[in-house]
């Protein structure tokens, strides 16, 4: 069975619990193949937690969830050295970050100090507790959630430095009427979560992560990516454009998209397919633009203004 068939099988298994999110499943999988973290943006009750749990199950990976609240401490996330009365010495207790998929639920409800405890985890794939550094499992990704229409009371907006560490921001949105009807029929007799089967092993994911890096990016596609990035830095409606971290993320996301299409070369369409998910949340709009448009709308305007190179095979 080739990769495309197995990806369809993965979507089918996750589709047992999450209805109508096939494109989102593919984007999360691309993020996983690039060690990229995902920010899921949606109103409560649209299946964010179920998506993360289902994804972990199809990979036979571990899953842990942290409910972010204003009283959550950094040590509740990363872990702590505590004194054991019986042993009469300090012992290390690693927090819930020691997992393959970590769901940071309602991440913007935690204080900036607690949010910052994830910076090392997300960037270095390690955690430092009282001077002791521990590597996290491979693969490891953070899937964080936030409500796009949340009242500002009791929430703390993620700073640009942390937003930039999310490989993708993915809006879930409401299901269609037909999809919601299917949800009702599926869950009528209870949750189908236990029916989900493993499709990929963690060792297979590790091997695929290396294969993705071998996908060719031609000079024409490199220039196309750079033209997009540099236009975001010189665009009237954008106050702060995409960082070099975002440039690399767009390239790797396009490689992941090509890989899932059973191609070992990137096309401009691969870049366009992932661009909004990877770049929109990295933009800071001007005050005037932010009152009239969303980041995604402004980024789409940028994409429309950049000349697309012709797709001729591997564009050599």
C-alpha positions as CSV (number, residue, x, y, z in Angstrom):
1,X,0.0,0.0,0.0
2,X,1.5,3.3,-1.1
3,X,1.6,6.5,1.1
4,X,-1.5,8.1,-0.6
5,X,-3.6,5.0,0.2
6,X,-2.4,4.9,3.7
7,X,-3.1,8.6,4.1
8,X,-6.7,7.9,2.9
9,X,-6.9,5.1,5.5
10,X,-5.7,7.5,8.2
11,X,-8.4,10.0,7.2
12,X,-10.9,7.2,7.3
13,X,-10.0,6.1,10.8
14,X,-9.9,9.7,12.2
15,X,-13.2,10.3,10.2
16,X,-14.9,7.7,12.5
17,X,-14.7,10.3,15.3
18,X,-14.2,13.6,13.4
19,X,-16.6,14.2,10.5
20,X,-15.7,16.3,7.5
21,X,-12.2,17.4,8.5
22,X,-10.1,15.5,5.9
23,X,-8.1,18.5,4.7
24,X,-7.4,19.5,8.3
25,X,-6.1,15.9,9.1
26,X,-3.7,16.2,6.1
27,X,-2.4,19.6,7.4
28,X,-1.8,18.2,10.9
29,X,0.0,15.2,9.3
30,X,2.2,17.6,7.3
31,X,3.0,19.4,10.6
32,X,3.9,16.1,12.3
33,X,6.3,15.2,9.5
34,X,8.0,18.5,10.1
35,X,8.1,18.4,13.9
36,X,5.7,21.4,13.6
37,X,3.2,22.5,16.3
38,X,-0.4,23.3,15.5
39,X,-2.7,26.0,16.8
40,X,-6.3,25.0,16.3
41,X,-8.7,27.9,16.3
42,X,-12.4,27.2,16.8
43,X,-15.3,27.9,19.0
44,X,-15.9,25.3,21.8
45,X,-17.4,22.0,21.0
46,X,-16.1,21.5,17.4
47,X,-14.0,18.5,18.1
48,X,-10.5,19.9,18.8
49,X,-9.7,17.5,21.7
50,X,-11.2,14.5,19.8
51,X,-9.1,15.4,16.8
52,X,-5.8,15.4,18.8
53,X,-6.8,12.1,20.7
54,X,-7.8,10.4,17.4
55,X,-4.6,11.5,15.7
56,X,-2.5,10.1,18.6
57,X,-4.4,6.8,18.4
58,X,-3.8,6.3,14.7
59,X,-0.1,6.7,15.3
60,X,-0.1,4.4,18.4
61,X,1.4,7.4,20.2
62,X,1.0,8.8,23.7
63,X,-1.4,11.7,24.3
64,X,-1.7,14.1,27.2
65,X,-3.9,17.1,27.7
66,X,-3.4,20.3,29.8
67,X,-6.3,22.5,30.5
68,X,-4.8,26.0,30.5
69,X,-6.2,28.3,33.2
70,X,-5.1,31.5,34.9
71,X,-3.8,29.6,38.0
72,X,-1.8,27.1,36.0
73,X,1.9,27.2,36.9
74,X,4.9,26.6,34.7
75,X,5.8,23.6,36.8
76,X,2.4,22.1,36.1
77,X,3.4,22.0,32.5
78,X,7.1,21.1,32.5
79,X,7.5,19.3,35.9
80,X,9.2,19.9,39.2
81,X,11.9,18.7,41.7
82,X,10.1,17.7,44.9
83,X,11.3,16.5,48.3
84,X,10.3,12.9,49.0
85,X,9.9,12.5,52.8
86,X,10.4,8.7,52.8
87,X,13.5,8.8,50.7
88,X,14.8,12.0,52.3
89,X,15.9,13.5,49.0
90,X,14.7,15.5,46.0
91,X,13.2,13.6,43.0
92,X,12.3,14.7,39.5
93,X,8.7,14.5,38.4
94,X,8.4,15.4,34.7
95,X,5.1,17.1,33.7
96,X,2.7,16.2,31.0
97,X,5.0,17.5,28.3
98,X,6.6,14.0,28.2
99,X,4.3,12.7,25.5
100,X,4.0,12.4,21.7
101,X,1.0,14.7,21.2
102,X,0.4,17.4,23.9
103,X,-3.0,19.2,23.8
104,X,-2.7,22.6,25.3
105,X,-6.4,23.4,25.6
106,X,-7.4,27.1,25.6
107,X,-3.7,28.1,25.8
108,X,-4.6,31.8,25.8
109,X,-6.3,31.5,29.2
110,X,-2.9,30.9,31.0
111,X,-0.7,33.7,32.1
112,X,2.2,34.8,29.9
113,X,4.7,33.2,32.4
114,X,3.0,29.8,31.9
115,X,2.7,30.3,28.2
116,X,6.4,30.9,28.1
117,X,7.1,27.6,29.7
118,X,6.3,26.0,26.4
119,X,8.9,28.0,24.4
120,X,11.8,25.7,25.1
121,X,9.5,22.7,24.7
122,X,8.3,23.8,21.3
123,X,11.7,25.0,19.9
124,X,14.2,22.6,21.4
125,X,12.1,19.4,22.0
126,X,13.4,19.3,25.5
127,X,12.5,20.5,29.0
128,X,14.8,21.9,31.7
129,X,13.9,21.4,35.3
130,X,16.2,22.9,38.0
131,X,19.1,22.8,35.7
132,X,18.5,19.2,34.5
133,X,17.6,18.9,30.7
134,X,15.4,16.0,29.5
135,X,14.8,15.2,25.9
136,X,11.2,14.7,24.8
137,X,9.9,11.7,22.9
138,X,10.1,11.5,19.1
139,X,7.8,12.6,17.5
140,X,6.6,15.4,19.7
141,X,4.1,18.1,18.7
142,X,2.0,20.6,20.6
143,X,-1.6,20.9,19.5
144,X,-2.9,24.1,21.1
145,X,-6.4,25.5,21.0
146,X,-8.0,28.9,21.4
147,X,-11.4,30.5,20.8
148,X,-11.3,33.1,18.1
149,X,-14.1,35.1,19.6
150,X,-13.1,34.8,23.2
151,X,-13.8,37.8,25.4
152,X,-10.6,39.6,26.4
153,X,-11.5,39.2,30.1
154,X,-9.5,36.3,31.6
155,X,-7.4,35.7,28.5
156,X,-3.8,36.6,27.5
157,X,-3.1,36.9,23.8
158,X,-0.2,34.9,22.6
159,X,2.9,37.1,21.9
160,X,4.3,37.2,18.4
161,X,7.4,35.1,19.5
162,X,5.1,32.2,20.5
163,X,2.8,32.5,17.5
164,X,5.9,32.2,15.3
165,X,6.7,28.9,16.9
166,X,3.5,27.4,15.7
167,X,4.1,25.7,12.3
168,X,0.4,26.0,11.3
169,X,-2.7,27.8,12.6
170,X,-5.8,25.9,11.5
171,X,-9.3,27.2,11.8
172,X,-11.8,24.3,12.3
173,X,-15.1,26.1,11.8
174,X,-18.6,24.7,12.1
175,X,-19.6,21.6,10.2
176,X,-22.1,21.8,7.4
177,X,-25.7,20.7,8.0
178,X,-25.0,17.4,6.2
179,X,-21.8,16.8,8.3
180,X,-23.6,17.7,11.5
181,X,-26.4,15.2,10.6
182,X,-23.7,12.6,10.2
183,X,-22.2,13.5,13.5
184,X,-25.6,13.0,15.2
185,X,-26.0,9.6,13.5
186,X,-22.4,8.5,14.4
187,X,-22.6,9.5,18.0
188,X,-26.2,8.3,18.6
189,X,-25.0,5.1,20.3
190,X,-21.9,6.6,21.9
191,X,-18.4,7.7,21.0
192,X,-16.7,5.7,18.1
193,X,-13.2,6.6,19.5
194,X,-12.5,3.0,20.5
195,X,-13.0,1.8,17.0
196,X,-10.1,3.8,15.6
197,X,-7.2,1.7,14.5
198,X,-3.5,2.3,14.3
199,X,-2.3,3.2,10.7
200,X,1.3,4.3,11.2
201,X,3.9,3.3,13.9
202,X,6.1,5.9,15.5
203,X,9.1,4.3,13.8
204,X,7.5,4.8,10.4
205,X,6.8,8.5,11.2
206,X,10.5,8.9,12.1
207,X,11.5,7.4,8.8
208,X,9.1,9.5,6.8
209,X,10.3,12.7,8.5
210,X,13.7,12.0,7.0
211,X,12.2,11.2,3.6
212,X,10.4,14.6,3.5
213,X,13.7,16.4,3.8
214,X,14.8,14.7,0.5
215,X,11.9,16.3,-1.5
216,X,13.5,18.6,-4.1
217,X,12.8,22.4,-4.1
218,X,13.9,23.9,-7.4
219,X,15.4,27.3,-7.7
220,X,12.2,28.6,-9.3
221,X,10.1,27.5,-6.4
222,X,12.7,28.9,-3.9
223,X,12.4,32.3,-5.6
224,X,8.6,32.0,-5.5
225,X,8.7,31.3,-1.8
226,X,11.1,34.2,-1.2
227,X,9.0,36.6,-3.3
228,X,6.0,35.8,-1.1
229,X,7.9,36.3,2.1
230,X,9.6,39.5,1.1
231,X,6.3,41.0,-0.1
232,X,4.8,40.4,3.4
233,X,7.7,42.6,4.7
234,X,6.9,45.4,2.2
235,X,3.2,45.5,2.1
236,X,1.1,48.5,3.0
237,X,-1.4,46.6,5.2
238,X,1.3,44.6,7.1
239,X,3.2,46.1,10.0
240,X,5.4,43.1,10.6
241,X,6.0,40.4,7.9
242,X,7.1,36.8,8.0
243,X,10.3,35.9,9.8
244,X,13.0,33.6,8.4
245,X,11.5,30.8,10.6
246,X,8.3,31.3,8.6
247,X,10.3,31.1,5.3
248,X,11.7,27.7,6.3
249,X,8.3,26.6,7.6
250,X,6.7,27.4,4.2
251,X,9.4,25.4,2.3
252,X,9.0,22.4,4.6
253,X,5.3,22.5,4.5
254,X,5.4,22.5,0.7
255,X,7.8,19.5,0.9
256,X,5.4,17.7,3.1
257,X,2.5,18.4,0.8
258,X,4.5,17.1,-2.2
259,X,5.5,14.0,-0.2
260,X,1.9,13.2,0.6
261,X,1.2,13.4,-3.1
262,X,3.9,10.8,-3.8
263,X,6.2,13.4,-5.4
264,X,9.8,14.1,-4.7
265,X,9.7,17.6,-6.0
266,X,7.7,20.7,-4.9
267,X,5.4,22.6,-7.2
268,X,4.1,26.2,-6.8
269,X,0.7,24.7,-6.1
270,X,2.1,22.8,-3.1
271,X,3.3,26.2,-1.8
272,X,-0.1,27.8,-2.3
273,X,-1.9,24.9,-0.7
274,X,-0.1,25.3,2.7
275,X,0.7,29.1,2.6
276,X,-2.3,30.4,4.5
277,X,-2.0,27.8,7.2
278,X,1.7,28.5,7.7
279,X,2.0,32.3,7.2
280,X,-1.2,34.1,8.1
281,X,-0.8,33.8,11.9
282,X,2.8,35.2,11.6
283,X,1.6,38.5,10.2
284,X,1.0,41.6,12.3
285,X,-1.4,43.9,10.4
286,X,-1.5,47.7,10.6
287,X,-4.2,49.1,12.8
288,X,-6.3,50.2,9.9
289,X,-6.0,46.9,8.1
290,X,-6.8,44.9,11.2
291,X,-10.2,46.7,11.5
292,X,-11.2,45.7,8.0
293,X,-9.6,42.4,7.1
294,X,-8.3,39.2,8.6
295,X,-4.7,38.0,8.4
296,X,-5.8,35.3,5.9
297,X,-7.5,37.8,3.6
298,X,-4.4,40.0,3.6
299,X,-2.2,37.1,2.9
300,X,-4.4,36.0,0.1
301,X,-4.0,39.4,-1.5
302,X,-0.2,39.0,-1.2
303,X,-0.4,35.6,-2.9
304,X,-2.5,37.1,-5.7
305,X,0.2,39.7,-6.4
306,X,3.2,37.3,-6.6
307,X,3.8,35.8,-10.1
308,X,3.6,32.0,-10.1
309,X,6.3,30.2,-12.0
310,X,5.1,27.7,-14.6
311,X,4.8,24.1,-13.4
312,X,7.0,22.0,-15.6
313,X,7.8,18.7,-13.8
314,X,10.4,19.3,-11.2
315,X,10.8,22.9,-12.5
316,X,14.4,22.3,-13.3
